[in-house]
Amino acid sequence: MPTLGKTMGQFIFPDSLTSLHRELDYFTKLGASNLEALRTATIYPAQLFNLESEIGSLSVGKSADIVLTKLNPFESLSNSLKSICTVISKGYPIIYTDCIFKGN
């Protein structure tokens, strides 16, 4: 079960988003589907630490950080991560007025 290195318990800032974007991009370049790449940052780490009842997916009662993009990540993960408009972390929204994160 591959997992990303910086996904558990961090407040999300643009620098960590850049790192996450690169890691997800590597997974897809190595042949993982967009869905599998997203799972390496969400449900797989939760399962690894036996926390899937608390984190790792969106569900009532679970704790989650959420990244909202203008584009569909299932169609183009790399492009969608370059169009991040809002991040909700620990219940606080960070709204980018013009999707300021552009990635590398």
Protein Blocks (a to p, Z undefined) as FASTA:
>chain_A
ZZdfklgopacdfklmmmmmmmmmmmmmnopafklmmmmmmmmmmmmnopmmmgopaceh
iacdddddfbdfklommlmmmmcfbdceehiacddfklpagbZZ
